[in-house]
């Protein structure tokens, strides 16, 4: 049984809890353990029916994706006869203990490219922070992971090598110089070790694990993408009036409440079809256009944290299908029942800041995507209406829409054109549309 793949940018997961022990019998798809990433806490089901013979990692261990985490003896293996003497040995070799080898950059390690921002996992950034490794040093560490990424092994070897070099450095010949250096460093060292002191009447709250991971994910995105945000104003009067007219019949017929979210997603999908670069990612100097339109929707959790479940192949769903997907994923997110696959594979993200009363926002791109759209609160405002008989003033339902995009590949022209295309889809909504 291996650690499952949980998304393009996720290279490792933390084991939160084992529900089974060696010797326990398990059924196929029965939950064996809980894991956590920077996106979601998930249950991992058994991939086979049988008996757990070995658990290879402890709780709180951080495990790379694809690593064997447990072994299960299936019923077929239990009843099989022992192999003849000439047959090869069983499939598992005993682990061998090797002596420590000082850190040396691997010959096949990727050389950092100063022109291309590197992705660092939350674990690597956490180790760098705790060991006092600067971003400059981090960027110069050769990475042996996928796409030249710095792995846990790479950074720990760098730390070990740095400590070895420090301990073996030749002693200074001038004792007075040593005294001056120690005296200069001592205040800074003592200051770093002293606990922070907060003035006034304060309450100190420790971030929970998910909030820490979200914080790192957001900072990583800012370090990766050149963020630009464009804004547009949409007249969504026809859409609002249509939804108000059909929502009761829709719920009675489909058993689902129709919100604005599936209507927004429908407009986004139609616009991405015209401008496919908005559904892409960057791999070095390559642009990867995603043909499967998987739309993420930012969802607030009861804890105040945020999660982004993904509607797979949204362009293949009609409005009823989109509504069922939106409601189902939102409910699963709020009740903690999302599966790992529910938050992976997103190619574009929608966040509705209007739900909380904001009229506009500047969202941060959800890596490795290149764009995210925010829709604000719908407000009634007096607007100038152009008619064949001349201009007039009327009360209209207006909404601000913003698009944050990666300026490395999406220029202002394309970003603004796409944003206006979404607005046109919403403004030209057919008020006589059948459900």
C-alpha positions in Angstrom: 0.0 0.0 0.0 1.5 3.3 -1.1 0.9 7.0 -0.1 -1.6 8.1 -2.8 -1.0 11.0 -5.2 -3.0 14.0 -4.0 -2.3 16.7 -6.6 0.2 18.1 -9.0 2.0 20.4 -6.5 1.8 18.0 -3.5 4.9 15.9 -3.1 4.4 14.6 0.5 1.7 14.1 3.2 1.7 13.8 6.9 0.3 10.7 8.6 -2.2 11.9 11.3 -3.5 8.6 12.6 -3.4 4.9 12.0 -6.8 3.2 12.5 -5.3 -0.3 12.1 -2.4 -2.2 13.6 -0.2 -5.0 12.4 -2.2 -8.3 12.6 -5.6 -6.5 12.0 -7.8 -7.8 9.2 -9.1 -5.2 6.7 -11.7 -5.1 4.0 -11.1 -3.5 0.6 -11.9 0.3 0.8 -12.0 0.2 4.6 -10.2 3.2 6.2 -6.7 2.4 7.3 -5.2 5.8 8.2 -5.8 9.6 8.1 -3.4 11.9 6.3 -3.0 15.6 5.8 -1.6 17.9 3.1 -1.7 21.7 2.8 -5.1 21.3 1.1 -7.2 18.7 2.9 -7.3 16.1 5.7 -8.3 12.7 4.1 -9.0 9.1 4.9 -7.0 6.6 3.0 -8.8 3.3 2.3 -7.3 -0.1 2.0 -6.4 -1.2 -1.6 -7.0 -4.8 -0.9 -8.7 -7.3 1.5 -6.4 -9.2 3.9 -4.3 -8.8 7.0 -1.9 -5.9 7.8 1.5 -7.4 8.2 3.6 -4.3 8.6 3.2 -0.5 9.1 6.3 1.3 7.9 5.8 4.9 9.2 4.6 6.4 12.5 2.0 9.0 13.2 3.2 12.6 12.4 5.8 11.2 9.9 6.0 13.2 6.6 6.0 10.7 3.7 6.7 11.3 0.0 4.0 10.5 -2.5 4.4 7.0 -3.9 6.2 5.6 -0.9 5.2 2.2 0.5 3.5 2.9 3.9 2.1 -0.5 4.8 2.0 -4.1 3.6 -1.1 -6.2 3.4 -1.2 -10.0 3.0 -4.2 -10.9 0.9 -6.2 -14.1 1.2 -4.6 -15.5 -2.0 -1.2 -15.1 -0.4 -2.3 -16.8 2.8 -3.6 -19.9 1.0 -0.8 -20.1 -1.6 1.7 -22.9 -1.1 5.3 -22.2 -0.3 7.5 -21.8 -3.4 9.9 -24.6 -4.3 13.5 -24.3 -3.1 14.7 -23.2 -6.5 12.2 -20.4 -6.7 13.4 -16.8 -6.2 13.2 -15.3 -2.7 10.1 -13.4 -1.6 9.6 -9.9 -3.0 10.9 -7.8 -0.1 14.6 -7.4 0.7 15.8 -6.6 4.2 16.7 -2.9 4.7 20.5 -2.4 4.8 22.1 0.1 7.2 24.7 2.3 5.5 27.2 4.6 7.0 26.7 8.4 6.8 28.2 10.0 3.7 28.9 13.7 3.9 26.7 15.9 1.7 27.8 16.2 -1.9 25.6 17.7 -4.8 24.4 14.8 -6.9 25.7 14.7 -10.4 22.2 14.5 -11.9 20.8 17.1 -9.5 19.1 20.0 -11.3 21.0 23.2 -11.4 18.9 26.1 -10.0 17.9 28.6 -12.7 17.8 32.2 -11.5 15.2 33.0 -14.2 12.7 30.4 -13.1 11.1 30.6 -9.6 11.4 27.3 -7.8 8.6 25.5 -5.9 9.4 24.6 -2.3 7.2 22.3 -0.3 5.9 23.4 3.1 8.2 20.9 4.8 11.3 22.2 3.1 10.4 25.8 3.9 9.8 24.8 7.5 13.2 23.1 7.8 14.9 26.2 6.2 13.2 28.5 8.7 14.1 26.4 11.7 17.8 26.0 10.5 18.2 29.6 9.6 18.7 28.9 5.9 18.2 32.1 3.8 16.3 32.1 0.5 19.5 32.7 -1.3 21.1 29.6 0.2 17.9 27.6 -0.5 17.9 28.6 -4.2 21.5 27.4 -4.5 20.8 23.9 -3.2 20.8 21.4 -6.1 17.4 19.6 -6.1 17.1 15.9 -6.8 13.3 15.8 -6.6 10.8 16.0 -9.4 11.5 18.9 -11.8 14.7 19.7 -9.8 12.8 20.5 -6.6 14.6 20.5 -3.3 13.6 17.5 -1.3 13.7 16.8 2.4 16.8 14.7 1.9 18.5 17.5 -0.1 18.0 20.2 2.6 18.9 17.9 5.5 22.2 16.9 3.8 22.9 20.6 3.2 22.3 21.3 6.9 24.5 18.3 7.9 27.3 19.4 5.6 27.2 23.0 6.8 27.5 21.9 10.4 30.4 19.6 9.5 32.2 22.4 7.7 31.6 24.8 10.6 33.0 22.3 13.2 36.1 21.5 11.1 37.0 25.1 10.2 40.6 26.1 11.3 40.8 28.0 14.5 41.7 31.7 14.3 45.2 32.5 15.2 44.4 35.9 16.8 42.6 35.3 20.1 41.6 38.9 20.4 39.7 38.6 17.1 37.9 35.6 18.4 36.8 37.5 21.5 35.5 40.4 19.3 33.5 38.0 17.1 31.9 36.2 20.0 31.0 39.5 21.7 29.4 40.8 18.5 27.4 37.6 17.9 26.3 37.1 21.5 23.5 39.7 21.7 21.9 38.5 18.5 22.0 34.9 19.7 20.5 35.8 23.1 17.9 37.9 21.4 16.8 35.1 19.1 16.5 32.7 22.1 14.4 35.0 24.2 10.6 34.5 23.9 8.7 37.3 22.3 7.1 39.9 24.6 3.8 41.5 23.6 2.8 44.8 25.1 -0.7 45.6 26.3 -3.8 43.4 26.7 -3.4 40.7 24.1 -4.6 37.1 23.4 -2.2 34.7 21.9 -3.6 32.0 19.7 -1.5 29.2 18.2 -2.2 28.6 14.5 -3.7 25.2 13.8 -1.9 22.9 11.4 -4.2 23.7 8.5 -3.8 27.5 8.9 0.0 27.1 9.0 -0.2 25.2 5.7 -2.5 27.7 4.1 -0.2 30.5 5.1 2.8 28.7 3.5 0.8 27.9 0.4 -0.2 31.6 -0.1 3.4 32.9 0.5 4.7 30.2 -1.9 2.3 31.4 -4.6 3.4 35.0 -4.2 7.0 33.9 -4.5 6.2 31.8 -7.6 3.9 33.9 -9.7 4.0 37.5 -10.8 0.5 38.5 -9.6 -1.6 41.1 -11.5 -5.2 41.8 -10.8 -7.7 43.3 -13.3 -11.3 44.4 -12.5 -14.6 44.7 -14.4 -18.2 45.6 -13.6 -21.0 43.4 -14.7 -24.7 44.1 -15.0 -26.2 40.8 -13.8 -29.9 42.0 -13.7 -31.2 39.4 -16.1 -29.4 36.6 -14.3 -30.7 37.7 -10.9 -34.3 38.0 -12.1 -34.2 34.6 -13.8 -32.9 32.9 -10.7 -35.4 34.6 -8.5 -38.2 33.4 -10.8 -37.2 29.7 -11.2 -35.5 28.9 -7.9 -38.6 27.4 -6.2 -39.5 25.2 -9.2 -35.9 24.2 -9.6 -35.6 23.0 -6.0 -39.0 21.2 -6.3 -38.0 19.4 -9.4 -34.3 18.7 -8.8 -34.2 18.5 -5.0 -31.3 21.1 -5.0 -31.1 24.8 -4.3 -29.6 26.7 -7.1 -27.1 29.3 -6.1 -25.2 31.8 -8.2 -22.0 29.7 -8.1 -23.0 27.2 -10.9 -24.1 30.1 -13.1 -20.7 31.8 -12.6 -18.9 28.5 -13.3 -20.9 28.1 -16.5 -19.8 31.5 -17.7 -16.2 30.9 -16.8 -16.1 27.6 -18.7 -17.6 29.2 -21.9 -14.9 31.9 -21.7 -12.0 29.5 -21.1 -13.1 27.7 -24.3 -12.4 31.0 -26.1 -9.1 31.7 -24.2 -7.6 28.3 -23.2 -4.4 29.8 -21.8 -6.4 30.7 -18.7 -6.5 27.0 -17.9 -2.8 26.2 -17.9 0.3 25.8 -15.8 4.0 26.6 -16.2 6.7 24.0 -16.2 10.1 25.8 -16.6 9.9 27.5 -19.9 6.9 25.4 -21.1 3.2 26.3 -21.0 1.0 23.3 -20.3 -2.6 23.9 -21.6 -5.1 21.9 -19.6 -7.8 20.5 -21.9 -9.8 19.1 -19.0 -11.6 22.0 -17.4 -11.6 21.3 -13.7 -12.9 24.4 -11.8 -12.0 24.8 -8.1 -14.4 26.7 -5.9 -13.0 28.2 -2.7 -15.2 27.1 0.3 -15.1 28.5 3.8 -15.0 25.9 6.6 -16.7 26.3 10.0 -13.2 26.6 11.5 -12.6 29.8 9.5 -10.1 28.0 7.2 -10.5 27.7 3.5 -10.5 24.7 1.1 -10.9 24.4 -2.6 -12.9 21.4 -3.8 -12.7 20.8 -7.6 -15.6 20.2 -10.1 -14.0 17.8 -12.6 -14.8 18.2 -16.3 -17.1 21.2 -15.6 -17.5 21.9 -19.4 -19.3 18.5 -19.8 -22.0 19.3 -17.2 -25.3 21.1 -17.7 -26.6 23.6 -15.2 -28.3 20.8 -13.2 -25.1 18.8 -13.1 -23.1 21.8 -12.0 -25.6 22.6 -9.3 -25.5 19.1 -7.9 -21.7 19.1 -7.9 -21.4 22.5 -6.3 -23.8 21.7 -3.5 -22.4 18.2 -2.9 -18.8 19.4 -2.7 -19.7 22.4 -0.5 -21.6 20.1 2.0 -18.7 17.6 2.0 -16.2 20.3 2.7 -18.2 21.7 5.7 -18.8 18.3 7.2 -15.2 17.1 6.7 -16.1 14.4 4.2 -14.0 15.5 1.2 -11.9 12.8 -0.4 -8.3 13.4 -1.6 -9.5 13.3 -5.2 -12.0 16.1 -4.5 -9.3 18.7 -4.1 -6.9 17.7 -6.9 -6.5 18.5 -10.6 -7.9 22.0 -10.5 -7.1 24.1 -13.6 -8.9 27.4 -12.6 -10.4 28.7 -9.4 -13.4 30.8 -8.5 -13.8 32.5 -5.1 -17.0 34.3 -4.1 -15.9 37.1 -1.8 -19.5 38.5 -2.1 -20.7 35.8 0.2 -19.2 37.7 3.1 -20.3 41.1 1.9 -17.1 42.2 0.0 -17.8 44.0 -3.2 -14.4 43.0 -4.7 -11.1 41.2 -3.9 -7.6 40.6 -5.1 -7.3 36.8 -4.7 -4.0 34.9 -4.6 -3.4 32.3 -7.4 -3.9 28.7 -6.4 -0.7 27.0 -7.6 0.1 25.5 -10.1 -2.8 27.3 -11.8 -2.2 30.7 -13.5 -5.5 32.5 -12.7 -8.2 32.9 -10.1 -11.4 34.9 -10.3 -13.3 36.6 -7.5 -16.9 37.7 -7.7 -18.2 40.4 -5.3 -21.5 41.1 -3.7 -24.4 41.9 -6.1 -25.7 45.4 -5.3 -28.6 47.5 -6.7 -27.3 50.8 -8.1 -28.7 53.5 -10.4 -27.1 53.1 -13.8 -27.2 54.7 -17.2 -29.1 52.5 -19.6 -28.6 53.0 -23.4 -31.8 52.5 -25.4 -32.7 53.3 -29.1 -34.8 56.2 -27.7 -31.8 57.6 -25.8 -30.1 57.2 -22.4 -32.1 56.7 -19.3 -31.4 55.9 -15.6 -32.6 52.7 -14.0 -32.0 50.4 -11.0 -29.7 47.6 -12.0 -28.1 44.6 -10.2 -24.4 45.2 -10.5 -21.4 43.1 -9.5 -17.6 43.7 -9.5 -15.5 40.8 -10.9 -11.7 40.6 -10.4 -9.1 38.3 -12.0 -5.7 37.7 -10.6 -3.4 36.1 -13.1 0.2 35.1 -13.6 1.9 37.8 -15.6 4.7 35.4 -16.6 2.5 34.1 -19.4 -0.8 36.1 -19.2 -0.4 39.7 -20.2 -2.9 42.5 -19.3 -4.5 42.3 -22.7 -5.4 38.6 -22.4 -6.4 38.9 -18.8 -8.7 41.8 -19.3 -10.2 40.3 -22.5 -11.0 37.1 -20.6 -12.5 39.0 -17.7 -14.7 41.0 -20.0 -15.8 37.8 -21.8 -17.0 36.4 -18.5 -18.9 39.6 -17.9 -20.5 39.4 -21.3 -21.7 35.9 -20.7 -23.3 37.0 -17.4 -24.8 40.2 -18.9 -26.3 38.4 -21.9 -27.9 35.7 -19.8 -31.2 34.6 -21.4 -34.0 35.7 -19.0 -36.4 33.3 -20.7 -34.1 30.3 -20.3 -35.9 27.0 -19.5 -34.8 24.9 -16.6 
